[in-house]
């Protein structure tokens, strides 16, 4: 009798006899119990001078619990700074960001708000000024929609050893659940001449932004849940404004007040902040996040081998759906269409893939997105031509390039070297 096995470091496909197999079992005569850092006791087999990985079929696993957790072998983490933390885009699968990995951006820290005491005031140019509790909001017809969120300052470059998380990790995607702003505006009776409203947060910075009423009526919502659970505190618990496709700071978190008016309020965050200089002028109210894409594999610090490589990434646009993504594997000389992963949703991250046969020679790979309006993701040179060299740090959505070295190492092509 012959048995195919890879036990005892036998080469793949090598046959061992039944006698050899039984002999190997007999040699493994000792077992030991080890306690892991979690406190769980596991069984391992002692063979010679080394411990073999324990057989999971010989040890009773943990029983059902109240709260699930990741495998200890999977440890994706955000990268925090004093004011933000970045999503590990290169470590994710699909397009939905786990709630605990959604990027954060704060202006005054995370407020602690008792949901039983939460109130949202809507007043100003309305017939019936109203204070809504969280329970009131949840009594209205609700809906769930998948949208991305992105900070308008979502760009870093300058070093070769940067990951997608480092470069543009201030974007994430969730399924958001809440009540449409159009529903609330009908409830309070918004004045027909009202054109703007002020959104005010409950954080220590009292974050405020002026928002056109048209956006509220189009698809704005007050969200109270994310990915099937209540909002996380860092994402605006117990309720936040959500304006799909617009720069993240307009989706005011911990929202407590909406004042309806016929003109913008010219708050700090839309005058001294979140504006871009264009020549001798300043661009203001640049709400929409333009089409963008980023390759998430292969990227730093990956090392690839000659042969077939699946280039993967995500693309998104605040103007609507992604129409196509193109890939260049020769430093932008030629472009080929990538395959989009469905469903392709409005104002949402869309996955793309491109199968590439690498010949082992050094090159550069890059992606560019095109949305349904025809807008094409620009190069940095094109952005500078449109806005000037001193264009600030907002709404920078230029094409990102990656070097593939002849040894298979992957590095970012810094924008300041192009």
C-alpha positions as a Markdown table, in Angstrom:
| # | Residue | x | y | z |
|---|---|---|---|---|
| 1 | Unk | 0.0 | 0.0 | 0.0 |
| 2 | Unk | 1.3 | 3.4 | -1.0 |
| 3 | Unk | 0.1 | 6.8 | 0.4 |
| 4 | Unk | 0.8 | 10.2 | -1.1 |
| 5 | Unk | 1.7 | 12.8 | 1.5 |
| 6 | Unk | 3.8 | 15.8 | 2.3 |
| 7 | Unk | 4.4 | 14.9 | 5.9 |
| 8 | Unk | 7.9 | 15.0 | 7.5 |
| 9 | Unk | 9.1 | 17.5 | 4.9 |
| 10 | Unk | 8.6 | 15.0 | 2.0 |
| 11 | Unk | 8.7 | 16.7 | -1.4 |
| 12 | Unk | 5.3 | 17.3 | -3.0 |
| 13 | Unk | 4.1 | 14.2 | -4.8 |
| 14 | Unk | 6.7 | 11.8 | -3.2 |
| 15 | Unk | 5.2 | 8.5 | -2.1 |
| 16 | Unk | 5.8 | 7.1 | 1.3 |
| 17 | Unk | 5.0 | 3.6 | 2.5 |
| 18 | Unk | 2.4 | 2.6 | 5.1 |
| 19 | Unk | 5.3 | 1.4 | 7.3 |
| 20 | Unk | 7.1 | 4.8 | 7.0 |
| 21 | Unk | 3.9 | 6.6 | 7.9 |
| 22 | Unk | 3.2 | 4.4 | 11.0 |
| 23 | Unk | 6.8 | 4.7 | 12.0 |
| 24 | Unk | 6.6 | 8.5 | 11.9 |
| 25 | Unk | 3.5 | 8.4 | 14.0 |
| 26 | Unk | 5.2 | 6.3 | 16.6 |
| 27 | Unk | 8.2 | 8.6 | 16.7 |
| 28 | Unk | 5.8 | 11.4 | 17.7 |
| 29 | Unk | 5.2 | 10.0 | 21.1 |
| 30 | Unk | 5.0 | 13.1 | 23.2 |
| 31 | Unk | 2.4 | 15.8 | 23.4 |
| 32 | Unk | 2.4 | 19.0 | 25.4 |
| 33 | Unk | -0.2 | 21.5 | 26.4 |
| 34 | Unk | 0.7 | 25.2 | 25.9 |
| 35 | Unk | -1.2 | 28.2 | 27.2 |
| 36 | Unk | -1.4 | 31.1 | 24.6 |
| 37 | Unk | -1.4 | 34.7 | 25.6 |
| 38 | Unk | -5.2 | 34.7 | 25.3 |
| 39 | Unk | -5.3 | 32.0 | 28.0 |
| 40 | Unk | -6.5 | 29.3 | 25.7 |
| 41 | Unk | -4.7 | 25.9 | 26.1 |
| 42 | Unk | -3.7 | 24.2 | 22.9 |
| 43 | Unk | -2.2 | 20.8 | 22.2 |
| 44 | Unk | 1.1 | 20.4 | 20.3 |
| 45 | Unk | 3.1 | 17.4 | 19.3 |
| 46 | Unk | 6.8 | 17.1 | 20.3 |
| 47 | Unk | 9.0 | 15.6 | 17.6 |
| 48 | Unk | 12.7 | 15.5 | 18.1 |
| 49 | Unk | 13.8 | 19.0 | 19.1 |
| 50 | Unk | 11.0 | 21.0 | 17.6 |
| 51 | Unk | 7.3 | 21.6 | 18.2 |
| 52 | Unk | 4.9 | 20.7 | 15.4 |
| 53 | Unk | 1.9 | 22.8 | 14.8 |
| 54 | Unk | -1.0 | 21.3 | 16.8 |
| 55 | Unk | -3.7 | 19.4 | 15.0 |
| 56 | Unk | -6.9 | 21.6 | 15.4 |
| 57 | Unk | -9.0 | 18.4 | 15.2 |
| 58 | Unk | -7.5 | 17.3 | 18.5 |
| 59 | Unk | -8.4 | 20.4 | 20.5 |
| 60 | Unk | -11.8 | 21.7 | 21.4 |
| 61 | Unk | -12.1 | 25.2 | 20.1 |
| 62 | Unk | -13.7 | 28.3 | 21.7 |
| 63 | Unk | -17.5 | 28.2 | 22.2 |
| 64 | Unk | -19.9 | 30.9 | 20.8 |
| 65 | Unk | -19.4 | 34.3 | 22.2 |
| 66 | Unk | -21.2 | 37.7 | 22.5 |
| 67 | Unk | -18.8 | 39.5 | 20.2 |
| 68 | Unk | -16.8 | 38.3 | 17.3 |
| 69 | Unk | -13.1 | 39.0 | 16.6 |
| 70 | Unk | -10.6 | 38.7 | 13.9 |
| 71 | Unk | -8.1 | 35.8 | 13.6 |
| 72 | Unk | -4.9 | 36.6 | 15.5 |
| 73 | Unk | -3.2 | 36.1 | 12.2 |
| 74 | Unk | -5.0 | 39.0 | 10.6 |
| 75 | Unk | -4.1 | 42.4 | 12.1 |
| 76 | Unk | -5.0 | 45.3 | 9.7 |
| 77 | Unk | -4.5 | 48.6 | 11.4 |
| 78 | Unk | -5.1 | 52.3 | 10.7 |
| 79 | Unk | -2.2 | 54.8 | 10.9 |
| 80 | Unk | -3.1 | 57.5 | 13.3 |
| 81 | Unk | -1.8 | 61.1 | 13.7 |
| 82 | Unk | -3.0 | 63.8 | 16.0 |
| 83 | Unk | -6.0 | 64.7 | 13.8 |
| 84 | Unk | -6.6 | 61.7 | 11.6 |
| 85 | Unk | -6.1 | 58.0 | 11.0 |
| 86 | Unk | -5.8 | 56.3 | 7.6 |
| 87 | Unk | -7.5 | 53.2 | 6.3 |
| 88 | Unk | -5.1 | 50.3 | 5.2 |
| 89 | Unk | -6.4 | 50.2 | 1.6 |
| 90 | Unk | -3.8 | 47.7 | 0.6 |
| 91 | Unk | -5.0 | 45.2 | 3.2 |
| 92 | Unk | -8.7 | 45.2 | 2.4 |
| 93 | Unk | -10.8 | 42.9 | 0.2 |
| 94 | Unk | -13.8 | 44.1 | -1.8 |
| 95 | Unk | -15.0 | 47.6 | -1.5 |
| 96 | Unk | -16.7 | 47.8 | 2.0 |
| 97 | Unk | -14.4 | 49.1 | 4.7 |
| 98 | Unk | -14.8 | 47.4 | 8.1 |
| 99 | Unk | -16.2 | 50.0 | 10.5 |
| 100 | Unk | -13.2 | 49.8 | 12.8 |
| 101 | Unk | -10.9 | 50.5 | 9.9 |
| 102 | Unk | -12.9 | 53.5 | 8.5 |
| 103 | Unk | -10.6 | 56.5 | 8.3 |
| 104 | Unk | -11.0 | 59.3 | 11.0 |
| 105 | Unk | -10.6 | 63.0 | 10.7 |
| 106 | Unk | -11.3 | 65.2 | 13.8 |
| 107 | Unk | -11.1 | 68.9 | 14.5 |
| 108 | Unk | -11.8 | 68.8 | 18.2 |
| 109 | Unk | -11.7 | 65.1 | 19.2 |
| 110 | Unk | -14.5 | 62.6 | 19.6 |
| 111 | Unk | -17.4 | 63.9 | 21.8 |
| 112 | Unk | -19.2 | 61.5 | 24.1 |
| 113 | Unk | -22.9 | 61.9 | 23.5 |
| 114 | Unk | -25.7 | 60.1 | 25.3 |
| 115 | Unk | -28.2 | 58.9 | 22.7 |
| 116 | Unk | -31.1 | 59.4 | 25.1 |
| 117 | Unk | -30.2 | 63.1 | 25.3 |
| 118 | Unk | -29.3 | 63.7 | 21.6 |
| 119 | Unk | -31.3 | 66.4 | 19.8 |
| 120 | Unk | -31.2 | 67.8 | 16.3 |
| 121 | Unk | -32.7 | 71.3 | 15.8 |
| 122 | Unk | -33.9 | 72.4 | 12.3 |
| 123 | Unk | -34.8 | 76.0 | 12.2 |
| 124 | Unk | -34.4 | 79.2 | 10.2 |
| 125 | Unk | -36.4 | 79.6 | 6.9 |
| 126 | Unk | -38.9 | 76.8 | 7.8 |
| 127 | Unk | -42.6 | 76.9 | 8.7 |
| 128 | Unk | -42.2 | 74.6 | 11.7 |
| 129 | Unk | -38.9 | 74.8 | 13.6 |
| 130 | Unk | -38.5 | 71.4 | 15.2 |
| 131 | Unk | -36.2 | 69.5 | 17.6 |
| 132 | Unk | -35.8 | 65.8 | 16.7 |
| 133 | Unk | -34.6 | 63.2 | 19.2 |
| 134 | Unk | -32.8 | 60.1 | 17.9 |
| 135 | Unk | -36.0 | 58.1 | 18.4 |
| 136 | Unk | -37.8 | 60.7 | 16.3 |
| 137 | Unk | -35.3 | 60.3 | 13.5 |
| 138 | Unk | -35.7 | 56.5 | 13.6 |
| 139 | Unk | -39.5 | 56.7 | 13.3 |
| 140 | Unk | -39.2 | 58.2 | 9.8 |
| 141 | Unk | -38.9 | 55.9 | 6.8 |
| 142 | Unk | -35.2 | 55.0 | 6.6 |
| 143 | Unk | -33.0 | 53.6 | 3.8 |
| 144 | Unk | -29.5 | 52.1 | 3.4 |
| 145 | Unk | -27.1 | 53.1 | 0.7 |
| 146 | Unk | -23.4 | 52.4 | -0.1 |
| 147 | Unk | -21.2 | 55.5 | -0.5 |
| 148 | Unk | -17.6 | 56.4 | -0.1 |
| 149 | Unk | -16.3 | 59.2 | 2.1 |
| 150 | Unk | -13.1 | 61.0 | 1.4 |
| 151 | Unk | -11.2 | 63.9 | 3.1 |
| 152 | Unk | -10.5 | 66.7 | 0.7 |
| 153 | Unk | -6.9 | 66.7 | 1.9 |
| 154 | Unk | -6.5 | 63.0 | 1.0 |
| 155 | Unk | -3.0 | 63.1 | -0.6 |
| 156 | Unk | 0.6 | 62.5 | 0.5 |
| 157 | Unk | 3.7 | 61.9 | -1.6 |
| 158 | Unk | 7.4 | 62.6 | -1.5 |
| 159 | Unk | 8.9 | 59.2 | -0.6 |
| 160 | Unk | 9.4 | 55.9 | -2.4 |
| 161 | Unk | 8.5 | 53.8 | 0.6 |
| 162 | Unk | 4.9 | 54.7 | 0.9 |
| 163 | Unk | 1.8 | 52.4 | 0.8 |
| 164 | Unk | -1.7 | 53.3 | -0.6 |
| 165 | Unk | -2.6 | 53.8 | 3.1 |
| 166 | Unk | 0.1 | 56.5 | 3.4 |
| 167 | Unk | -0.8 | 58.2 | 0.1 |
| 168 | Unk | -4.6 | 58.3 | 0.1 |
| 169 | Unk | -5.9 | 56.4 | 3.1 |
| 170 | Unk | -8.3 | 59.1 | 4.0 |
| 171 | Unk | -11.1 | 57.4 | 2.1 |
| 172 | Unk | -13.4 | 54.6 | 3.1 |
| 173 | Unk | -16.7 | 53.1 | 2.1 |
| 174 | Unk | -19.7 | 51.9 | 4.1 |
| 175 | Unk | -23.3 | 51.0 | 3.9 |
| 176 | Unk | -25.0 | 54.0 | 5.6 |
| 177 | Unk | -28.5 | 53.8 | 7.1 |
| 178 | Unk | -30.6 | 56.8 | 8.0 |
| 179 | Unk | -33.4 | 59.2 | 7.0 |
| 180 | Unk | -33.3 | 61.4 | 3.9 |
| 181 | Unk | -32.8 | 65.2 | 4.5 |
| 182 | Unk | -35.6 | 65.7 | 2.0 |
| 183 | Unk | -38.0 | 63.9 | 4.3 |
| 184 | Unk | -37.0 | 66.1 | 7.3 |
| 185 | Unk | -37.2 | 69.3 | 5.2 |
| 186 | Unk | -40.8 | 68.3 | 4.1 |
| 187 | Unk | -41.6 | 67.7 | 7.8 |
| 188 | Unk | -40.5 | 71.2 | 8.9 |
| 189 | Unk | -41.8 | 73.0 | 5.7 |
| 190 | Unk | -38.7 | 74.5 | 4.2 |
| 191 | Unk | -39.3 | 78.0 | 2.6 |
| 192 | Unk | -39.3 | 77.9 | -1.2 |
| 193 | Unk | -36.7 | 80.7 | -1.4 |
| 194 | Unk | -34.2 | 78.9 | 0.9 |
| 195 | Unk | -31.0 | 78.0 | -0.9 |
| 196 | Unk | -28.5 | 77.2 | 1.8 |
| 197 | Unk | -28.4 | 75.6 | 5.2 |
| 198 | Unk | -25.8 | 75.6 | 8.0 |
| 199 | Unk | -24.8 | 72.2 | 9.4 |
| 200 | Unk | -23.3 | 72.4 | 12.9 |
| 201 | Unk | -21.6 | 69.6 | 14.9 |
| 202 | Unk | -21.4 | 68.8 | 18.6 |
| 203 | Unk | -17.6 | 68.4 | 18.7 |
| 204 | Unk | -15.3 | 70.8 | 20.7 |
| 205 | Unk | -14.5 | 72.6 | 17.4 |
| 206 | Unk | -18.2 | 73.1 | 16.7 |
| 207 | Unk | -17.6 | 72.1 | 13.1 |
| 208 | Unk | -19.9 | 74.1 | 10.7 |
| 209 | Unk | -20.3 | 74.1 | 7.0 |
| 210 | Unk | -22.7 | 75.9 | 4.6 |
| 211 | Unk | -24.5 | 73.4 | 2.3 |
| 212 | Unk | -26.7 | 74.1 | -0.8 |
| 213 | Unk | -30.3 | 73.0 | -0.2 |
| 214 | Unk | -30.3 | 71.3 | -3.6 |
| 215 | Unk | -27.7 | 68.8 | -2.4 |
| 216 | Unk | -29.9 | 68.0 | 0.6 |
| 217 | Unk | -32.9 | 67.4 | -1.6 |
| 218 | Unk | -30.8 | 65.3 | -4.1 |
| 219 | Unk | -29.3 | 62.6 | -1.8 |
| 220 | Unk | -28.4 | 64.1 | 1.5 |
| 221 | Unk | -29.2 | 62.1 | 4.6 |
| 222 | Unk | -28.9 | 62.0 | 8.4 |
| 223 | Unk | -27.2 | 58.7 | 9.1 |
| 224 | Unk | -27.5 | 56.9 | 12.4 |
| 225 | Unk | -26.1 | 53.4 | 11.4 |
| 226 | Unk | -23.1 | 52.1 | 9.4 |
| 227 | Unk | -22.5 | 48.6 | 8.1 |
| 228 | Unk | -25.4 | 47.2 | 10.0 |
| 229 | Unk | -24.7 | 48.7 | 13.4 |
| 230 | Unk | -25.0 | 52.0 | 15.1 |
| 231 | Unk | -22.5 | 54.6 | 14.0 |
| 232 | Unk | -19.1 | 54.3 | 15.7 |
| 233 | Unk | -18.3 | 57.3 | 18.0 |
| 234 | Unk | -15.5 | 58.3 | 15.6 |
| 235 | Unk | -18.0 | 58.4 | 12.7 |
| 236 | Unk | -20.5 | 60.7 | 14.3 |
| 237 | Unk | -22.5 | 58.7 | 16.9 |
| 238 | Unk | -25.4 | 59.0 | 17.4 |
| 239 | Unk | -26.1 | 60.8 | 14.1 |
| 240 | Unk | -24.3 | 62.6 | 11.3 |
| 241 | Unk | -24.9 | 64.4 | 8.1 |
| 242 | Unk | -24.0 | 62.4 | 5.0 |
| 243 | Unk | -23.5 | 64.2 | 1.6 |
| 244 | Unk | -22.5 | 61.5 | -0.9 |
| 245 | Unk | -19.6 | 62.3 | -3.2 |
| 246 | Unk | -18.7 | 65.6 | -1.5 |
| 247 | Unk | -15.6 | 66.4 | 0.5 |
| 248 | Unk | -15.7 | 64.6 | 3.9 |
| 249 | Unk | -15.8 | 67.7 | 6.1 |
| 250 | Unk | -19.2 | 68.7 | 4.7 |
| 251 | Unk | -20.7 | 65.5 | 6.1 |
| 252 | Unk | -20.7 | 67.0 | 9.6 |
| 253 | Unk | -20.5 | 64.5 | 12.4 |
| 254 | Unk | -22.4 | 64.6 | 15.7 |
| 255 | Unk | -24.8 | 67.0 | 14.0 |
| 256 | Unk | -26.9 | 69.0 | 16.4 |
| 257 | Unk | -28.2 | 71.9 | 14.3 |
| 258 | Unk | -29.4 | 72.8 | 10.8 |
| 259 | Unk | -30.3 | 76.4 | 10.1 |
| 260 | Unk | -31.9 | 77.1 | 6.8 |
| 261 | Unk | -31.2 | 80.3 | 4.9 |
| 262 | Unk | -31.0 | 82.0 | 1.5 |
| 263 | Unk | -27.2 | 82.5 | 1.6 |
| 264 | Unk | -24.1 | 80.8 | 2.8 |
| 265 | Unk | -22.8 | 81.5 | 6.3 |
| 266 | Unk | -19.1 | 82.0 | 5.5 |
| 267 | Unk | -17.9 | 79.9 | 8.4 |
| 268 | Unk | -14.2 | 79.4 | 9.4 |
| 269 | Unk | -14.1 | 76.0 | 7.6 |
| 270 | Unk | -15.1 | 77.5 | 4.3 |
| 271 | Unk | -13.1 | 80.7 | 4.3 |
| 272 | Unk | -9.8 | 80.3 | 6.1 |
| 273 | Unk | -10.0 | 76.5 | 5.6 |
| 274 | Unk | -11.0 | 74.2 | 2.8 |
| 275 | Unk | -10.3 | 76.7 | 0.1 |
| 276 | Unk | -7.7 | 76.4 | -2.7 |
| 277 | Unk | -5.7 | 79.2 | -4.3 |
| 278 | Unk | -5.9 | 79.5 | -8.1 |
| 279 | Unk | -3.5 | 82.2 | -9.2 |
| 280 | Unk | -4.4 | 85.4 | -7.4 |
| 281 | Unk | -7.9 | 84.1 | -6.6 |
| 282 | Unk | -9.3 | 81.6 | -4.1 |
| 283 | Unk | -11.5 | 78.7 | -5.0 |
| 284 | Unk | -14.4 | 78.2 | -2.5 |
| 285 | Unk | -17.1 | 75.7 | -2.1 |
| 286 | Unk | -15.3 | 73.1 | -4.2 |
| 287 | Unk | -17.6 | 70.4 | -2.8 |
| 288 | Unk | -17.3 | 67.5 | -5.3 |
| 289 | Unk | -14.6 | 64.9 | -5.0 |
| 290 | Unk | -13.3 | 64.3 | -8.5 |
| 291 | Unk | -12.7 | 60.9 | -10.1 |
| 292 | Unk | -9.7 | 59.0 | -8.7 |
| 293 | Unk | -8.1 | 55.6 | -8.6 |
| 294 | Unk | -5.3 | 53.9 | -6.8 |
| 295 | Unk | -3.6 | 50.5 | -7.4 |
| 296 | Unk | -3.6 | 48.5 | -4.1 |
| 297 | Unk | -1.5 | 45.6 | -5.5 |
| 298 | Unk | 1.3 | 45.4 | -6.4 |
| 299 | Unk | 2.5 | 48.3 | -4.2 |
| 300 | Unk | 5.2 | 49.0 | -1.6 |
| 301 | Unk | 6.4 | 46.8 | 0.2 |
| 302 | Unk | 5.4 | 43.9 | -2.1 |
| 303 | Unk | 8.0 | 41.9 | -4.1 |
| 304 | Unk | 6.7 | 40.3 | -7.2 |
| 305 | Unk | 8.0 | 37.6 | -9.5 |
| 306 | Unk | 8.3 | 37.5 | -13.3 |
| 307 | Unk | 5.1 | 36.1 | -14.9 |
| 308 | Unk | 1.4 | 36.8 | -14.5 |
| 309 | Unk | 0.4 | 39.5 | -12.0 |
| 310 | Unk | -3.1 | 40.6 | -11.2 |
| 311 | Unk | -3.0 | 44.4 | -10.8 |
| 312 | Unk | -5.8 | 45.4 | -8.4 |
| 313 | Unk | -7.2 | 48.6 | -7.0 |
| 314 | Unk | -10.2 | 50.8 | -6.4 |
| 315 | Unk | -11.7 | 53.8 | -8.2 |
| 316 | Unk | -14.3 | 56.3 | -7.3 |
| 317 | Unk | -16.0 | 59.6 | -8.2 |
| 318 | Unk | -18.2 | 62.1 | -6.4 |
| 319 | Unk | -19.8 | 62.9 | -9.8 |
| 320 | Unk | -21.5 | 59.5 | -10.2 |
| 321 | Unk | -20.5 | 56.1 | -11.4 |
| 322 | Unk | -17.1 | 55.0 | -12.6 |
| 323 | Unk | -17.3 | 54.3 | -16.4 |
| 324 | Unk | -13.9 | 52.8 | -16.8 |
| 325 | Unk | -10.4 | 52.4 | -15.4 |
| 326 | Unk | -7.3 | 52.2 | -17.6 |
| 327 | Unk | -4.0 | 50.6 | -16.7 |
| 328 | Unk | -0.6 | 51.5 | -18.1 |
| 329 | Unk | 2.4 | 49.1 | -17.5 |
| 330 | Unk | 4.9 | 51.1 | -19.5 |
| 331 | Unk | 5.0 | 54.4 | -17.6 |
| 332 | Unk | 2.0 | 55.9 | -19.3 |
| 333 | Unk | 3.0 | 55.3 | -22.9 |
| 334 | Unk | 0.0 | 53.1 | -23.6 |
| 335 | Unk | -3.2 | 52.3 | -21.7 |
| 336 | Unk | -5.4 | 49.2 | -21.5 |
| 337 | Unk | -8.9 | 48.8 | -20.0 |
| 338 | Unk | -9.2 | 47.1 | -16.6 |
| 339 | Unk | -12.1 | 44.9 | -15.6 |
| 340 | Unk | -14.5 | 46.5 | -13.2 |
| 341 | Unk | -16.0 | 44.6 | -10.3 |
| 342 | Unk | -19.7 | 44.8 | -10.0 |
| 343 | Unk | -22.0 | 46.2 | -9.0 |
| 344 | Unk | -20.8 | 49.6 | -10.1 |
| 345 | Unk | -22.6 | 52.0 | -7.8 |
| 346 | Unk | -23.1 | 55.7 | -7.8 |
| 347 | Unk | -20.6 | 57.7 | -5.7 |
| 348 | Unk | -19.0 | 54.5 | -4.5 |
| 349 | Unk | -15.6 | 52.7 | -4.5 |
| 350 | Unk | -15.4 | 50.4 | -7.5 |
| 351 | Unk | -12.9 | 47.5 | -7.6 |
| 352 | Unk | -10.8 | 46.9 | -10.8 |
| 353 | Unk | -8.5 | 44.2 | -12.0 |
| 354 | Unk | -6.0 | 43.8 | -14.8 |
| 355 | Unk | -4.1 | 40.6 | -15.6 |
| 356 | Unk | -0.5 | 41.5 | -16.7 |
| 357 | Unk | 2.3 | 39.4 | -17.9 |
| 358 | Unk | 5.5 | 40.9 | -16.5 |
| 359 | Unk | 8.7 | 40.2 | -18.5 |
| 360 | Unk | 11.0 | 41.0 | -15.5 |
| 361 | Unk | 12.2 | 44.3 | -16.8 |
| 362 | Unk | 12.0 | 47.5 | -14.7 |
| 363 | Unk | 8.9 | 49.6 | -15.5 |
| 364 | Unk | 6.2 | 51.8 | -14.0 |
| 365 | Unk | 2.5 | 50.9 | -13.6 |
| 366 | Unk | -0.4 | 53.3 | -13.0 |
| 367 | Unk | -4.1 | 53.6 | -13.2 |
| 368 | Unk | -6.5 | 56.3 | -14.2 |
| 369 | Unk | -10.3 | 56.5 | -13.7 |
| 370 | Unk | -13.0 | 57.9 | -16.0 |
| 371 | Unk | -16.4 | 58.6 | -14.6 |
| 372 | Unk | -19.8 | 58.7 | -16.3 |
| 373 | Unk | -19.6 | 62.4 | -16.9 |
| 374 | Unk | -16.4 | 61.9 | -19.0 |
| 375 | Unk | -14.1 | 63.4 | -16.4 |
| 376 | Unk | -10.7 | 61.7 | -16.6 |
| 377 | Unk | -8.3 | 61.5 | -13.6 |
| 378 | Unk | -5.5 | 63.9 | -14.4 |
| 379 | Unk | -1.7 | 63.9 | -14.0 |
| 380 | Unk | -0.1 | 66.2 | -11.5 |
| 381 | Unk | 1.1 | 68.4 | -14.5 |
| 382 | Unk | -2.4 | 68.8 | -15.7 |
| 383 | Unk | -3.6 | 69.8 | -12.2 |
| 384 | Unk | -0.8 | 72.4 | -12.0 |
| 385 | Unk | -1.7 | 73.7 | -15.4 |
| 386 | Unk | -5.3 | 74.2 | -14.4 |
| 387 | Unk | -4.7 | 75.6 | -10.9 |
| 388 | Unk | -1.1 | 76.8 | -10.8 |
| 389 | Unk | 1.9 | 75.5 | -8.9 |
| 390 | Unk | 0.7 | 77.0 | -5.6 |
| 391 | Unk | -2.6 | 75.0 | -5.5 |
| 392 | Unk | -2.6 | 73.9 | -1.8 |
| 393 | Unk | -3.3 | 70.5 | -0.4 |
| 394 | Unk | -7.0 | 70.0 | -1.2 |
| 395 | Unk | -8.6 | 68.0 | -4.0 |
| 396 | Unk | -5.4 | 66.5 | -5.3 |
| 397 | Unk | -6.5 | 63.5 | -7.3 |
| 398 | Unk | -3.6 | 63.0 | -9.7 |
| 399 | Unk | -2.5 | 59.6 | -11.2 |
| 400 | Unk | -0.3 | 57.6 | -8.9 |
| 401 | Unk | 2.6 | 55.6 | -10.4 |
| 402 | Unk | 4.5 | 52.6 | -9.0 |
| 403 | Unk | 8.0 | 51.5 | -9.9 |
| 404 | Unk | 8.5 | 47.8 | -10.5 |
| 405 | Unk | 12.3 | 47.1 | -10.1 |
| 406 | Unk | 14.0 | 44.3 | -12.0 |
| 407 | Unk | 14.4 | 42.4 | -8.7 |
| 408 | Unk | 10.6 | 42.5 | -8.2 |
| 409 | Unk | 10.5 | 45.2 | -5.5 |
| 410 | Unk | 7.8 | 47.8 | -5.7 |
| 411 | Unk | 8.2 | 51.5 | -4.8 |
| 412 | Unk | 6.1 | 54.6 | -5.2 |
| 413 | Unk | 7.1 | 57.1 | -7.9 |
| 414 | Unk | 7.1 | 60.3 | -5.8 |
| 415 | Unk | 5.2 | 63.2 | -7.4 |
| 416 | Unk | 8.2 | 65.5 | -6.8 |
| 417 | Unk | 10.4 | 63.4 | -9.0 |
| 418 | Unk | 8.0 | 63.4 | -12.0 |
